[in-house]
Amino acid sequence: MMNSTQIRFEPRLGIFWLVNNKLLIDSVELSQSEQYYDYRNYPHSHIDIWEQWQRIGKAPPESPYEEYPRGRVTYDTKTKIFMLFADKCLLKRRDLIAKIKEELHLPNKITLESDSHYRCFDCLHNDEE
Ligand SMILES: [Zn+2]
């Protein structure tokens, strides 16, 4: 019997949101990503993908892309480490981080970073108080 854990998938880079507790991810294989100095990046912006998803009904049509918690995974070609940048409220969710790592076939050791650009409406509101 074939054991699926023995199949090696290529790691992927991508962007993601958490919408109503559902993880929405768009990704490309590492080899299809864009080289930018010492980094490899997912090649599309949050706003472009969100607008595409709104047209096909995958994202809420009335919500701007900044409303929900979001982030991205990028790769440092110098250190050979995957870095996950995300809203603070996502970084606290170990279950979600594990799911993102699983879906993108990332190695166990990755770097987690917050990013001041990635703040959902709830976090923006809380930071202002
Ligand atoms: Zn947030």
py3Dmol code that shows the C-alpha trace and the ligand (Angstrom):
import py3Dmol

protein = """\
ATOM      1  CA  MET A   1       0.000   0.000   0.000  1.00  0.00           C
ATOM      2  CA  MET A   2       1.194   3.451  -0.818  1.00  0.00           C
ATOM      3  CA  ASN A   3       1.703   5.750   2.111  1.00  0.00           C
ATOM      4  CA  SER A   4       0.789   9.297   1.156  1.00  0.00           C
ATOM      5  CA  THR A   5       3.213  10.768   3.679  1.00  0.00           C
ATOM      6  CA  GLN A   6       6.056   9.315   1.643  1.00  0.00           C
ATOM      7  CA  ILE A   7       5.160  11.385  -1.412  1.00  0.00           C
ATOM      8  CA  ARG A   8       7.335  14.453  -1.571  1.00  0.00           C
ATOM      9  CA  PHE A   9       5.570  17.559  -2.801  1.00  0.00           C
ATOM     10  CA  GLU A  10       7.350  20.675  -3.913  1.00  0.00           C
ATOM     11  CA  PRO A  11       6.943  23.523  -1.375  1.00  0.00           C
ATOM     12  CA  ARG A  12       4.682  26.369  -2.471  1.00  0.00           C
ATOM     13  CA  LEU A  13       4.608  30.117  -1.869  1.00  0.00           C
ATOM     14  CA  GLY A  14       1.352  31.947  -1.517  1.00  0.00           C
ATOM     15  CA  ILE A  15      -1.007  34.414   0.046  1.00  0.00           C
ATOM     16  CA  PHE A  16      -3.924  33.664   2.305  1.00  0.00           C
ATOM     17  CA  TRP A  17      -6.859  35.023   4.248  1.00  0.00           C
ATOM     18  CA  LEU A  18      -9.004  33.775   7.061  1.00  0.00           C
ATOM     19  CA  VAL A  19     -12.608  34.490   6.085  1.00  0.00           C
ATOM     20  CA  ASN A  20     -15.307  33.463   8.545  1.00  0.00           C
ATOM     21  CA  ASN A  21     -12.896  30.958  10.053  1.00  0.00           C
ATOM     22  CA  LYS A  22     -12.147  29.436   6.659  1.00  0.00           C
ATOM     23  CA  LEU A  23      -8.622  29.495   5.266  1.00  0.00           C
ATOM     24  CA  LEU A  24      -8.445  30.751   1.655  1.00  0.00           C
ATOM     25  CA  ILE A  25      -5.063  30.238  -0.019  1.00  0.00           C
ATOM     26  CA  ASP A  26      -3.659  30.898  -3.463  1.00  0.00           C
ATOM     27  CA  SER A  27      -0.202  29.523  -4.185  1.00  0.00           C
ATOM     28  CA  VAL A  28       2.392  28.575  -6.783  1.00  0.00           C
ATOM     29  CA  GLU A  29       5.214  26.047  -6.669  1.00  0.00           C
ATOM     30  CA  LEU A  30       8.497  27.444  -5.404  1.00  0.00           C
ATOM     31  CA  SER A  31      10.031  26.905  -8.872  1.00  0.00           C
ATOM     32  CA  GLN A  32       7.241  29.039 -10.416  1.00  0.00           C
ATOM     33  CA  SER A  33       7.695  31.928  -7.963  1.00  0.00           C
ATOM     34  CA  GLU A  34       9.492  35.201  -8.674  1.00  0.00           C
ATOM     35  CA  GLN A  35      13.074  35.899  -7.705  1.00  0.00           C
ATOM     36  CA  TYR A  36      13.533  39.289  -6.046  1.00  0.00           C
ATOM     37  CA  TYR A  37      17.035  39.929  -4.722  1.00  0.00           C
ATOM     38  CA  ASP A  38      17.573  37.221  -2.076  1.00  0.00           C
ATOM     39  CA  TYR A  39      13.929  36.218  -1.956  1.00  0.00           C
ATOM     40  CA  ARG A  40      11.449  34.210  -3.897  1.00  0.00           C
ATOM     41  CA  ASN A  41       7.896  35.531  -3.850  1.00  0.00           C
ATOM     42  CA  TYR A  42       4.405  34.545  -4.808  1.00  0.00           C
ATOM     43  CA  PRO A  43       3.862  36.625  -7.980  1.00  0.00           C
ATOM     44  CA  HIS A  44       0.411  38.204  -7.405  1.00  0.00           C
ATOM     45  CA  SER A  45      -0.916  40.848  -5.023  1.00  0.00           C
ATOM     46  CA  HIS A  46      -3.600  40.386  -2.376  1.00  0.00           C
ATOM     47  CA  ILE A  47      -5.845  42.905  -4.116  1.00  0.00           C
ATOM     48  CA  ASP A  48      -5.614  41.198  -7.535  1.00  0.00           C
ATOM     49  CA  ILE A  49      -6.457  37.765  -6.195  1.00  0.00           C
ATOM     50  CA  TRP A  50      -9.234  39.106  -3.973  1.00  0.00           C
ATOM     51  CA  GLU A  51     -10.880  40.839  -6.952  1.00  0.00           C
ATOM     52  CA  GLN A  52     -10.581  37.652  -9.024  1.00  0.00           C
ATOM     53  CA  TRP A  53     -12.177  35.677  -6.191  1.00  0.00           C
ATOM     54  CA  GLN A  54     -14.970  38.217  -5.843  1.00  0.00           C
ATOM     55  CA  ARG A  55     -15.810  37.750  -9.523  1.00  0.00           C
ATOM     56  CA  ILE A  56     -16.096  33.966  -9.106  1.00  0.00           C
ATOM     57  CA  GLY A  57     -17.836  34.142  -5.721  1.00  0.00           C
ATOM     58  CA  LYS A  58     -14.961  32.756  -3.653  1.00  0.00           C
ATOM     59  CA  ALA A  59     -14.552  35.995  -1.645  1.00  0.00           C
ATOM     60  CA  PRO A  60     -17.360  38.078  -0.106  1.00  0.00           C
ATOM     61  CA  PRO A  61     -18.399  40.535  -2.843  1.00  0.00           C
ATOM     62  CA  GLU A  62     -19.044  43.460  -0.488  1.00  0.00           C
ATOM     63  CA  SER A  63     -15.835  43.200   1.539  1.00  0.00           C
ATOM     64  CA  PRO A  64     -12.581  44.965   0.734  1.00  0.00           C
ATOM     65  CA  TYR A  65      -9.506  42.704   0.741  1.00  0.00           C
ATOM     66  CA  GLU A  66      -8.134  44.383   3.904  1.00  0.00           C
ATOM     67  CA  GLU A  67     -11.126  43.468   6.011  1.00  0.00           C
ATOM     68  CA  TYR A  68     -10.046  39.918   6.909  1.00  0.00           C
ATOM     69  CA  PRO A  69      -6.802  38.672   8.489  1.00  0.00           C
ATOM     70  CA  ARG A  70      -4.243  37.892   5.799  1.00  0.00           C
ATOM     71  CA  GLY A  71      -0.624  37.040   5.138  1.00  0.00           C
ATOM     72  CA  ARG A  72       1.909  35.542   2.770  1.00  0.00           C
ATOM     73  CA  VAL A  73       4.685  32.976   2.600  1.00  0.00           C
ATOM     74  CA  THR A  74       7.988  33.889   1.030  1.00  0.00           C
ATOM     75  CA  TYR A  75      11.389  32.184   0.794  1.00  0.00           C
ATOM     76  CA  ASP A  76      14.823  33.481   1.662  1.00  0.00           C
ATOM     77  CA  THR A  77      17.211  31.945  -0.877  1.00  0.00           C
ATOM     78  CA  LYS A  78      20.266  32.887   1.200  1.00  0.00           C
ATOM     79  CA  THR A  79      19.221  31.257   4.467  1.00  0.00           C
ATOM     80  CA  LYS A  80      16.950  28.719   2.693  1.00  0.00           C
ATOM     81  CA  ILE A  81      14.206  29.450   5.207  1.00  0.00           C
ATOM     82  CA  PHE A  82      10.500  29.918   4.499  1.00  0.00           C
ATOM     83  CA  MET A  83       9.003  32.982   6.143  1.00  0.00           C
ATOM     84  CA  LEU A  84       5.360  33.415   6.985  1.00  0.00           C
ATOM     85  CA  PHE A  85       4.224  37.020   7.386  1.00  0.00           C
ATOM     86  CA  ALA A  86       0.756  37.468   8.791  1.00  0.00           C
ATOM     87  CA  ASP A  87      -1.662  39.474  10.835  1.00  0.00           C
ATOM     88  CA  LYS A  88      -0.988  39.196  14.588  1.00  0.00           C
ATOM     89  CA  CYS A  89      -4.376  37.578  15.139  1.00  0.00           C
ATOM     90  CA  LEU A  90      -3.409  34.757  12.752  1.00  0.00           C
ATOM     91  CA  LEU A  91       0.042  34.182  14.233  1.00  0.00           C
ATOM     92  CA  LYS A  92      -1.631  33.327  17.555  1.00  0.00           C
ATOM     93  CA  ARG A  93      -3.552  30.479  15.905  1.00  0.00           C
ATOM     94  CA  ARG A  94      -1.175  27.514  15.949  1.00  0.00           C
ATOM     95  CA  ASP A  95      -3.800  25.338  14.259  1.00  0.00           C
ATOM     96  CA  LEU A  96      -3.972  27.708  11.291  1.00  0.00           C
ATOM     97  CA  ILE A  97      -0.214  28.009  10.997  1.00  0.00           C
ATOM     98  CA  ALA A  98      -0.013  24.208  10.937  1.00  0.00           C
ATOM     99  CA  LYS A  99      -2.696  24.054   8.255  1.00  0.00           C
ATOM    100  CA  ILE A 100      -0.938  26.642   6.069  1.00  0.00           C
ATOM    101  CA  LYS A 101       2.336  24.729   6.420  1.00  0.00           C
ATOM    102  CA  GLU A 102       0.593  21.508   5.471  1.00  0.00           C
ATOM    103  CA  GLU A 103      -1.227  22.985   2.456  1.00  0.00           C
ATOM    104  CA  LEU A 104       1.939  24.616   1.122  1.00  0.00           C
ATOM    105  CA  HIS A 105       4.126  21.560   1.885  1.00  0.00           C
ATOM    106  CA  LEU A 106       6.479  23.636   4.005  1.00  0.00           C
ATOM    107  CA  PRO A 107       9.222  22.145   6.185  1.00  0.00           C
ATOM    108  CA  ASN A 108       8.742  22.071   9.926  1.00  0.00           C
ATOM    109  CA  LYS A 109      11.105  24.934  10.626  1.00  0.00           C
ATOM    110  CA  ILE A 110       9.821  28.235   9.267  1.00  0.00           C
ATOM    111  CA  THR A 111       9.986  31.824  10.499  1.00  0.00           C
ATOM    112  CA  LEU A 112       6.833  33.571  11.703  1.00  0.00           C
ATOM    113  CA  GLU A 113       6.677  37.352  11.445  1.00  0.00           C
ATOM    114  CA  SER A 114       3.999  39.968  11.912  1.00  0.00           C
ATOM    115  CA  ASP A 115       3.677  42.665   9.279  1.00  0.00           C
ATOM    116  CA  SER A 116       2.243  46.126   9.899  1.00  0.00           C
ATOM    117  CA  HIS A 117       0.578  46.003   6.468  1.00  0.00           C
ATOM    118  CA  TYR A 118      -1.353  42.904   7.424  1.00  0.00           C
ATOM    119  CA  ARG A 119      -3.900  44.139   9.925  1.00  0.00           C
ATOM    120  CA  CYS A 120      -7.533  43.160   9.627  1.00  0.00           C
ATOM    121  CA  PHE A 121     -10.286  45.606  10.559  1.00  0.00           C
ATOM    122  CA  ASP A 122     -10.530  44.041  14.054  1.00  0.00           C
ATOM    123  CA  CYS A 123      -6.787  44.464  14.711  1.00  0.00           C
ATOM    124  CA  LEU A 124      -6.795  48.014  13.330  1.00  0.00           C
ATOM    125  CA  HIS A 125      -9.684  48.847  15.605  1.00  0.00           C
ATOM    126  CA  ASN A 126      -8.016  47.263  18.663  1.00  0.00           C
ATOM    127  CA  ASP A 127      -4.692  48.997  17.965  1.00  0.00           C
ATOM    128  CA  GLU A 128      -6.416  52.359  17.921  1.00  0.00           C
ATOM    129  CA  GLU A 129      -7.875  51.922  21.377  1.00  0.00           C
TER     130      GLU A 129
END
"""
ligand_1 = """\
1
ZN
Zn -6.231 40.767 12.732
"""
view = py3Dmol.view(width=600, height=400)
view.addModel(protein, "pdb")
view.setStyle({"model": 0}, {"cartoon": {"style": "trace"}})
view.addModel(ligand_1, "xyz")
view.setStyle({"model": 1}, {"stick": {}})
view.zoomTo()
view.show()
